[in-house]
């Protein structure tokens, strides 16, 4: 019997069940088998509410004894759970599928609730998005006529919006000739995929900050490119320690990921000089360069050396990953190679997110959001740093972005803090994950953008206590 799945808040009145009188199996066994099979296939999901035994018996034209026996069997096997006064719910979801909603009273409910406090770096402040402006942008984007052809470089209006964005929020002046080197992308990692395929040859050597952005590392490795570590300190990449013989260097000069330092001017000059002298390509990951609170946003490295720098930007940190768009500002030869790759492979960034961003920026909503975002994150950073410093816990990282780093004495301390946090429903990010080789830096990269203010205050109190204990500092001794 075909069925459509209703919302989990209402009983499932037409389960995918067909009972046959000529089957040698008892009707209750057939019913239990059918419901179990539906759950296994994902037609029934964790959180779906089943009809009462009486309603299901009436629907199937059988006695209530049949439905009650089937429910008893499934309950004993753990497939369903009964909640007094609420109903009967499916508890088990097939591997790889997502539950539609938690089952009231089930163990899964409690785990899903506590796992919601995301304190990892890179998660954006989506709670601060003006929902009216958001809806307005989507409606305006939907009013546009469907495209008749593919835009390999990205929509012209989107690329123009990026140029305007770089001018207003990154201080980068681009002339008309630069418009041809601004390409839409599907985000930072998608851009790295394209650079690896279109610009770098298999077997090429790329230096990546260590610790650094491991998705870039894995993307290069998957393309057959050799990755070597480029050491970093509190000021970012150490230019003189970048290995010889590389074809590209991947770095985050405005706000090193994950340690949070800014690359000093002399290192920027040195990096560009080495790139020009040795034939490097510098890939500049500007994942949150718009988010500075102490000074104006730092200059984009590409504005200093447009001949050797590929600048990558994204909307996922400053707005939301929902749009799935970013941009690449590249030398002409690199942009041409990427476009040729897109033409040969039939790939291109999706236009829908581009259109929404254009509309979101058109009436100043993007600028207003960024100003609001900077104010909010600046206040959150003060809250976090003051609480941690007051507990004697060291914090480092520039007054920028949406995370700070809490150093810990060793890898064991890092694992213990992450484990204790998980027991309290707090998702933390240890620095081990950001190393490709042996771990050199130990601590927590603490993101403060995604959660609520109340969750942040509670979380940072607990984190301060745990880190102080691991460092052998008595909580409150610095007050």
SEGU-666491 format. One record per residue (C-alpha): residue number from 1; residue in three letters; x, y, z. Coordinates in nm, 2 decimals, decimal comma. Each point is the difference from the previous one (the first is absolute). Layout:
residues N
NUM	ALA	X	Y	Z
...
//
This chain:
residues 479
1	UNK	0,00	0,00	0,00
2	UNK	0,17	0,32	-0,10
3	UNK	0,05	0,27	0,25
4	UNK	0,12	0,36	0,04
5	UNK	0,18	0,09	0,32
6	UNK	-0,17	0,27	0,21
7	UNK	0,18	0,22	0,26
8	UNK	0,13	-0,19	0,30
9	UNK	-0,24	0,20	0,23
10	UNK	-0,30	-0,18	-0,14
11	UNK	-0,07	-0,37	-0,01
12	UNK	0,10	-0,19	-0,31
13	UNK	-0,35	-0,11	-0,13
14	UNK	0,10	-0,18	-0,31
15	UNK	0,31	-0,21	0,08
16	UNK	0,14	-0,20	-0,30
17	UNK	-0,16	-0,33	0,10
18	UNK	-0,18	-0,26	-0,20
19	UNK	-0,14	-0,30	0,20
20	UNK	-0,09	-0,32	-0,20
21	UNK	-0,25	-0,25	0,13
22	UNK	0,16	-0,28	-0,21
23	UNK	0,35	0,05	0,15
24	UNK	0,10	-0,28	0,23
25	UNK	0,14	0,25	0,26
26	UNK	-0,24	0,13	0,27
27	UNK	-0,14	0,35	-0,07
28	UNK	0,18	0,15	0,30
29	UNK	0,33	-0,14	-0,13
30	UNK	-0,07	0,15	-0,35
31	UNK	-0,07	0,33	0,16
32	UNK	0,31	0,00	0,21
33	UNK	0,21	-0,10	-0,30
34	UNK	-0,15	0,27	-0,22
35	UNK	0,06	0,28	0,26
36	UNK	0,35	-0,12	0,07
37	UNK	0,08	-0,01	-0,37
38	UNK	-0,14	0,35	-0,05
39	UNK	0,22	0,13	0,28
40	UNK	0,30	-0,18	-0,15
41	UNK	-0,06	0,16	-0,34
42	UNK	-0,05	0,34	0,15
43	UNK	-0,37	0,02	-0,09
44	UNK	-0,05	0,03	0,38
45	UNK	0,26	0,21	0,18
46	UNK	0,10	0,06	0,36
47	UNK	-0,26	0,23	0,15
48	UNK	-0,29	-0,10	-0,22
49	UNK	-0,31	-0,04	0,20
50	UNK	-0,20	-0,32	-0,07
51	UNK	-0,38	-0,02	0,03
52	UNK	-0,15	-0,16	0,30
53	UNK	-0,06	-0,38	-0,01
54	UNK	-0,38	0,07	-0,02
55	UNK	0,03	0,25	-0,29
56	UNK	0,25	-0,22	-0,19
57	UNK	-0,23	-0,31	0,05
58	UNK	-0,29	0,20	-0,14
59	UNK	0,21	0,12	-0,29
60	UNK	0,12	-0,35	-0,09
61	UNK	-0,33	-0,18	0,06
62	UNK	0,14	-0,23	0,27
63	UNK	-0,06	-0,05	0,37
64	UNK	0,18	0,21	0,25
65	UNK	0,16	-0,32	0,13
66	UNK	0,21	-0,02	-0,32
67	UNK	0,13	0,36	0,02
68	UNK	0,06	-0,03	0,37
69	UNK	0,21	-0,31	-0,04
70	UNK	0,20	0,15	-0,29
71	UNK	0,07	0,31	0,21
72	UNK	0,11	-0,21	0,30
73	UNK	0,25	-0,19	-0,22
74	UNK	0,15	0,32	-0,14
75	UNK	0,01	0,16	0,34
76	UNK	0,19	-0,30	0,14
77	UNK	0,25	0,02	-0,29
78	UNK	0,05	0,38	0,06
79	UNK	-0,15	0,12	-0,33
80	UNK	-0,28	0,20	0,17
81	UNK	-0,06	0,17	0,34
82	UNK	-0,32	0,10	0,17
83	UNK	-0,03	0,33	0,18
84	UNK	-0,29	0,02	0,25
85	UNK	-0,25	0,26	-0,12
86	UNK	0,19	0,07	-0,32
87	UNK	0,00	-0,31	-0,22
88	UNK	0,22	-0,26	-0,16
89	UNK	0,32	0,11	-0,18
90	UNK	0,26	-0,15	-0,23
91	UNK	0,33	0,00	0,18
92	UNK	0,25	-0,15	-0,25
93	UNK	0,13	0,17	-0,31
94	UNK	0,18	-0,19	-0,27
95	UNK	0,38	0,06	-0,03
96	UNK	0,08	0,31	-0,20
97	UNK	-0,34	0,16	0,02
98	UNK	-0,10	0,30	0,21
99	UNK	-0,28	-0,02	0,26
100	UNK	-0,29	0,23	-0,08
101	UNK	-0,04	0,10	0,36
102	UNK	0,09	-0,13	0,35
103	UNK	-0,22	-0,25	0,16
104	UNK	-0,15	0,14	0,33
105	UNK	0,15	-0,18	0,30
106	UNK	0,26	-0,20	-0,20
107	UNK	0,37	0,00	0,07
108	UNK	0,06	0,15	-0,35
109	UNK	-0,20	0,30	0,10
110	UNK	0,24	0,09	0,29
111	UNK	0,31	-0,05	-0,21
112	UNK	-0,13	0,21	-0,28
113	UNK	-0,09	0,28	0,24
114	UNK	0,35	0,00	0,17
115	UNK	0,19	-0,02	-0,33
116	UNK	-0,15	0,33	-0,12
117	UNK	0,26	0,23	0,16
118	UNK	0,26	0,04	-0,28
119	UNK	0,32	0,17	0,12
120	UNK	0,21	-0,09	-0,30
121	UNK	0,17	0,27	-0,21
122	UNK	-0,15	0,08	-0,34
123	UNK	-0,37	-0,03	0,11
124	UNK	-0,17	0,32	-0,09
125	UNK	-0,25	0,22	0,20
126	UNK	-0,31	-0,09	-0,20
127	UNK	-0,22	0,11	0,29
128	UNK	0,09	0,36	-0,09
129	UNK	-0,12	-0,02	-0,35
130	UNK	-0,29	0,24	-0,05
131	UNK	-0,28	-0,24	-0,11
132	UNK	-0,20	0,26	-0,18
133	UNK	0,30	0,10	-0,21
134	UNK	0,08	-0,36	-0,05
135	UNK	-0,35	-0,08	-0,13
136	UNK	0,00	0,32	-0,21
137	UNK	0,33	-0,11	-0,17
138	UNK	-0,13	-0,34	-0,09
139	UNK	-0,33	0,13	-0,13
140	UNK	0,18	0,26	-0,22
141	UNK	0,24	-0,27	-0,13
142	UNK	-0,29	-0,22	-0,08
143	UNK	-0,16	0,28	-0,21
144	UNK	0,29	-0,01	-0,24
145	UNK	-0,05	-0,19	-0,33
146	UNK	0,16	-0,35	-0,02
147	UNK	0,33	0,00	-0,17
148	UNK	0,02	-0,12	-0,36
149	UNK	0,37	-0,07	0,01
150	UNK	0,28	-0,10	0,23
151	UNK	0,21	0,28	0,16
152	UNK	0,34	-0,18	0,05
153	UNK	0,16	0,30	0,17
154	UNK	-0,31	0,08	0,21
155	UNK	-0,27	0,25	-0,06
156	UNK	0,12	0,34	-0,10
157	UNK	-0,20	0,18	0,27
158	UNK	0,14	-0,24	0,26
159	UNK	0,35	0,07	-0,10
160	UNK	-0,07	0,37	0,01
161	UNK	-0,14	-0,04	0,35
162	UNK	0,32	-0,17	0,11
163	UNK	0,21	0,28	-0,14
164	UNK	-0,22	0,25	0,20
165	UNK	0,03	-0,23	0,31
166	UNK	0,38	-0,01	-0,02
167	UNK	0,01	0,38	-0,03
168	UNK	-0,24	0,07	0,29
169	UNK	0,10	-0,27	0,24
170	UNK	0,35	-0,10	-0,09
171	UNK	0,14	0,33	-0,13
172	UNK	0,09	-0,13	-0,33
173	UNK	-0,02	0,22	-0,31
174	UNK	-0,05	-0,19	-0,32
175	UNK	0,00	0,16	-0,34
176	UNK	-0,22	-0,10	-0,29
177	UNK	0,26	-0,24	-0,13
178	UNK	-0,01	-0,20	0,32
179	UNK	-0,37	-0,10	-0,05
180	UNK	0,11	-0,27	-0,24
181	UNK	0,22	-0,16	0,27
182	UNK	-0,28	-0,01	0,26
183	UNK	-0,17	-0,34	-0,02
184	UNK	-0,29	-0,14	0,19
185	UNK	0,07	-0,32	0,19
186	UNK	-0,19	-0,25	0,21
187	UNK	0,20	0,10	0,30
188	UNK	0,36	-0,03	0,12
189	UNK	0,04	-0,38	-0,02
190	UNK	-0,17	-0,01	-0,34
191	UNK	0,24	0,27	-0,12
192	UNK	0,30	-0,21	0,12
193	UNK	-0,14	-0,30	-0,19
194	UNK	0,00	0,21	-0,32
195	UNK	0,35	0,14	0,06
196	UNK	0,14	-0,35	0,07
197	UNK	-0,16	-0,13	-0,32
198	UNK	0,05	0,29	-0,23
199	UNK	0,32	0,17	0,10
200	UNK	0,22	-0,25	0,19
201	UNK	0,13	-0,32	-0,15
202	UNK	-0,01	-0,34	0,18
203	UNK	0,32	-0,03	0,19
204	UNK	0,04	0,37	0,06
205	UNK	0,10	0,11	0,35
206	UNK	-0,22	0,24	0,20
207	UNK	0,10	0,14	0,34
208	UNK	-0,30	0,04	0,24
209	UNK	0,01	0,16	0,34
210	UNK	0,06	-0,24	0,29
211	UNK	-0,23	0,00	0,18
212	UNK	-0,24	0,11	-0,27
213	UNK	-0,31	-0,07	-0,20
214	UNK	-0,01	-0,37	-0,04
215	UNK	-0,28	-0,01	-0,26
216	UNK	0,24	0,18	-0,23
217	UNK	0,27	-0,26	0,09
218	UNK	-0,23	-0,29	-0,08
219	UNK	-0,12	0,16	-0,32
220	UNK	0,36	0,04	-0,13
221	UNK	0,09	-0,36	0,10
222	UNK	-0,31	-0,13	-0,18
223	UNK	0,12	0,17	-0,31
224	UNK	0,34	-0,17	0,02
225	UNK	0,18	0,31	0,13
226	UNK	0,26	-0,03	0,26
227	UNK	-0,05	0,21	0,31
228	UNK	0,29	0,12	0,22
229	UNK	-0,05	0,19	0,33
230	UNK	0,07	0,37	0,03
231	UNK	0,07	0,08	0,37
232	UNK	-0,20	0,28	0,17
233	UNK	0,04	0,20	0,31
234	UNK	-0,22	0,26	0,17
235	UNK	0,06	0,24	-0,29
236	UNK	-0,11	-0,25	-0,27
237	UNK	0,21	-0,19	-0,26
238	UNK	0,38	0,02	0,05
239	UNK	0,11	0,10	-0,34
240	UNK	0,37	-0,10	0,03
241	UNK	-0,10	-0,35	0,10
242	UNK	-0,22	-0,07	-0,30
243	UNK	0,17	-0,30	-0,18
244	UNK	0,18	0,06	-0,33
245	UNK	-0,13	-0,15	-0,32
246	UNK	-0,38	0,06	0,05
247	UNK	-0,24	0,11	-0,27
248	UNK	-0,25	0,16	0,23
249	UNK	-0,04	0,11	0,36
250	UNK	-0,34	-0,01	0,17
251	UNK	-0,04	0,25	0,29
252	UNK	-0,24	0,22	0,19
253	UNK	0,19	0,33	0,05
254	UNK	-0,29	0,21	0,14
255	UNK	-0,10	-0,24	0,27
256	UNK	0,21	-0,32	0,02
257	UNK	-0,22	-0,31	0,03
258	UNK	-0,02	-0,13	0,26
259	UNK	0,26	0,19	0,22
260	UNK	-0,15	0,34	-0,08
261	UNK	0,31	0,22	-0,06
262	UNK	0,04	0,27	-0,26
263	UNK	0,29	-0,01	-0,25
264	UNK	0,22	0,30	0,07
265	UNK	0,08	0,24	-0,28
266	UNK	0,36	-0,11	-0,03
267	UNK	-0,10	-0,36	-0,04
268	UNK	-0,25	0,10	-0,26
269	UNK	0,27	0,17	-0,20
270	UNK	0,23	-0,30	0,05
271	UNK	-0,27	-0,25	-0,11
272	UNK	-0,06	0,19	-0,32
273	UNK	0,37	0,05	-0,08
274	UNK	0,06	-0,38	0,04
275	UNK	-0,31	-0,08	-0,21
276	UNK	0,13	0,22	-0,29
277	UNK	0,36	-0,11	0,03
278	UNK	-0,08	-0,38	0,02
279	UNK	-0,31	-0,01	-0,22
280	UNK	-0,26	-0,08	0,27
281	UNK	-0,37	0,06	-0,01
282	UNK	-0,13	0,13	0,34
283	UNK	-0,35	-0,13	0,08
284	UNK	-0,15	0,25	0,25
285	UNK	-0,28	-0,14	0,21
286	UNK	-0,19	0,31	0,12
287	UNK	-0,27	-0,20	0,18
288	UNK	-0,10	0,27	0,25
289	UNK	0,21	0,30	-0,10
290	UNK	-0,31	0,23	0,04
291	UNK	-0,02	-0,06	0,37
292	UNK	0,24	0,23	0,18
293	UNK	-0,08	0,20	0,31
294	UNK	0,32	0,18	0,09
295	UNK	0,10	0,16	-0,33
296	UNK	-0,14	0,02	-0,35
297	UNK	0,02	-0,33	-0,19
298	UNK	0,35	-0,08	-0,11
299	UNK	0,09	0,05	-0,36
300	UNK	-0,06	-0,30	-0,23
301	UNK	0,33	-0,16	-0,10
302	UNK	-0,12	-0,01	-0,36
303	UNK	-0,01	0,38	-0,01
304	UNK	0,37	0,00	0,08
305	UNK	0,10	-0,26	-0,26
306	UNK	-0,28	-0,08	-0,24
307	UNK	0,24	-0,17	-0,23
308	UNK	0,08	-0,29	0,24
309	UNK	-0,29	-0,01	0,24
310	UNK	-0,33	-0,19	-0,03
311	UNK	-0,24	0,15	0,25
312	UNK	-0,29	-0,23	0,13
313	UNK	-0,30	0,13	0,18
314	UNK	-0,32	-0,16	0,12
315	UNK	-0,35	0,09	0,14
316	UNK	-0,01	-0,30	0,23
317	UNK	0,17	0,17	0,29
318	UNK	-0,14	0,35	-0,02
319	UNK	-0,36	-0,11	-0,10
320	UNK	-0,09	-0,37	-0,04
321	UNK	0,11	-0,31	-0,18
322	UNK	-0,35	-0,02	-0,14
323	UNK	0,09	0,22	-0,30
324	UNK	0,30	-0,22	-0,10
325	UNK	0,18	0,28	-0,17
326	UNK	0,34	0,17	0,02
327	UNK	0,24	0,17	-0,23
328	UNK	0,35	-0,02	-0,15
329	UNK	0,20	0,30	-0,10
330	UNK	0,29	-0,14	-0,21
331	UNK	0,27	0,10	-0,25
332	UNK	-0,13	-0,02	-0,36
333	UNK	0,19	-0,32	-0,08
334	UNK	-0,15	-0,17	0,31
335	UNK	-0,35	0,12	-0,07
336	UNK	0,03	-0,12	-0,36
337	UNK	0,12	-0,34	0,11
338	UNK	-0,29	-0,04	0,24
339	UNK	-0,25	0,11	-0,27
340	UNK	0,14	-0,25	-0,24
341	UNK	-0,03	-0,27	0,26
342	UNK	-0,36	0,09	0,06
343	UNK	-0,07	-0,01	-0,37
344	UNK	0,16	-0,34	-0,05
345	UNK	-0,17	-0,15	0,30
346	UNK	-0,33	0,17	-0,04
347	UNK	0,02	0,14	0,36
348	UNK	-0,09	0,34	0,13
349	UNK	-0,11	0,15	0,33
350	UNK	-0,38	-0,01	0,06
351	UNK	-0,17	0,33	-0,09
352	UNK	-0,28	-0,01	0,26
353	UNK	0,23	0,10	0,29
354	UNK	0,16	0,27	-0,21
355	UNK	-0,34	0,16	-0,08
356	UNK	-0,10	0,00	0,37
357	UNK	0,33	0,16	0,11
358	UNK	-0,04	0,27	-0,28
359	UNK	-0,35	0,08	0,13
360	UNK	0,11	-0,01	0,36
361	UNK	0,28	0,25	-0,07
362	UNK	-0,21	0,22	-0,24
363	UNK	-0,18	0,20	0,26
364	UNK	0,28	0,00	0,26
365	UNK	-0,12	-0,30	0,20
366	UNK	0,34	-0,17	-0,03
367	UNK	0,18	0,31	0,13
368	UNK	-0,25	0,03	0,29
369	UNK	0,05	-0,36	0,08
370	UNK	0,38	0,03	0,01
371	UNK	-0,01	0,30	0,23
372	UNK	-0,24	-0,18	0,23
373	UNK	0,21	-0,31	-0,02
374	UNK	0,32	0,19	0,09
375	UNK	-0,17	0,16	0,30
376	UNK	-0,14	-0,33	0,13
377	UNK	0,32	-0,19	-0,04
378	UNK	0,21	0,27	0,16
379	UNK	-0,23	-0,01	0,31
380	UNK	0,02	-0,38	0,01
381	UNK	0,37	0,01	-0,03
382	UNK	0,03	0,23	0,30
383	UNK	-0,23	-0,23	0,20
384	UNK	0,21	-0,30	-0,08
385	UNK	0,34	0,16	0,05
386	UNK	-0,10	0,17	0,33
387	UNK	-0,14	-0,32	0,14
388	UNK	0,30	-0,21	-0,09
389	UNK	0,26	0,26	0,10
390	UNK	-0,18	0,04	0,34
391	UNK	0,04	-0,37	0,05
392	UNK	0,37	0,02	-0,08
393	UNK	-0,04	-0,17	-0,34
394	UNK	0,22	0,13	-0,28
395	UNK	-0,16	0,09	-0,33
396	UNK	0,16	0,10	-0,33
397	UNK	-0,12	0,11	-0,34
398	UNK	-0,06	0,33	-0,16
399	UNK	-0,30	0,22	0,08
400	UNK	-0,17	-0,13	-0,31
401	UNK	-0,21	-0,29	-0,13
402	UNK	-0,22	-0,22	0,21
403	UNK	0,24	-0,21	0,20
404	UNK	0,28	0,01	0,25
405	UNK	0,26	-0,26	0,09
406	UNK	0,05	-0,14	0,36
407	UNK	0,34	-0,16	0,02
408	UNK	0,03	-0,32	0,21
409	UNK	0,32	-0,17	0,13
410	UNK	-0,02	-0,31	-0,21
411	UNK	-0,21	-0,22	-0,23
412	UNK	-0,14	-0,20	0,30
413	UNK	-0,14	0,32	0,16
414	UNK	-0,15	0,09	-0,33
415	UNK	-0,18	-0,34	-0,03
416	UNK	-0,12	0,02	0,36
417	UNK	-0,15	0,34	-0,05
418	UNK	-0,17	-0,09	-0,32
419	UNK	-0,14	-0,32	0,16
420	UNK	-0,13	0,18	0,31
421	UNK	-0,17	0,26	-0,22
422	UNK	-0,17	-0,28	-0,21
423	UNK	-0,14	-0,14	0,32
424	UNK	-0,16	0,34	0,07
425	UNK	-0,13	0,03	-0,36
426	UNK	0,26	0,25	-0,11
427	UNK	0,17	-0,06	-0,33
428	UNK	0,36	0,12	0,01
429	UNK	0,28	-0,01	-0,25
430	UNK	0,35	-0,11	0,10
431	UNK	0,30	0,12	-0,19
432	UNK	0,11	-0,36	-0,08
433	UNK	-0,26	-0,01	-0,28
434	UNK	0,17	0,29	-0,17
435	UNK	0,33	-0,17	-0,04
436	UNK	0,10	-0,21	-0,30
437	UNK	0,31	-0,14	0,16
438	UNK	0,11	-0,04	0,36
439	UNK	-0,18	0,23	0,24
440	UNK	0,20	0,31	0,09
441	UNK	-0,27	0,22	0,16
442	UNK	-0,23	-0,12	0,28
443	UNK	-0,32	0,18	0,10
444	UNK	-0,36	0,09	-0,09
445	UNK	-0,11	0,21	-0,29
446	UNK	-0,31	0,15	0,16
447	UNK	-0,27	0,13	-0,23
448	UNK	-0,24	0,25	0,15
449	UNK	-0,23	0,10	-0,29
450	UNK	-0,25	-0,28	-0,05
451	UNK	-0,15	-0,06	0,35
452	UNK	-0,23	0,23	0,20
453	UNK	0,13	0,25	0,25
454	UNK	-0,14	-0,21	0,28
455	UNK	0,17	-0,31	-0,12
456	UNK	0,32	0,19	-0,06
457	UNK	0,01	0,13	0,36
458	UNK	-0,07	-0,34	0,14
459	UNK	0,26	-0,17	-0,23
460	UNK	0,28	0,24	0,06
461	UNK	-0,04	-0,03	0,38
462	UNK	0,04	-0,38	-0,03
463	UNK	0,28	0,03	-0,24
464	UNK	0,19	0,24	0,22
465	UNK	-0,02	-0,24	0,29
466	UNK	0,12	-0,30	-0,20
467	UNK	0,29	0,18	-0,17
468	UNK	0,11	0,16	0,33
469	UNK	0,00	-0,35	0,16
470	UNK	0,20	-0,14	-0,29
471	UNK	0,25	0,28	0,02
472	UNK	0,03	-0,03	0,38
473	UNK	-0,15	0,34	0,06
474	UNK	-0,24	0,05	0,28
475	UNK	-0,33	0,14	-0,14
476	UNK	-0,05	0,36	0,10
477	UNK	0,36	0,05	0,12
478	UNK	0,06	0,28	-0,25
479	UNK	-0,29	0,21	0,11
//
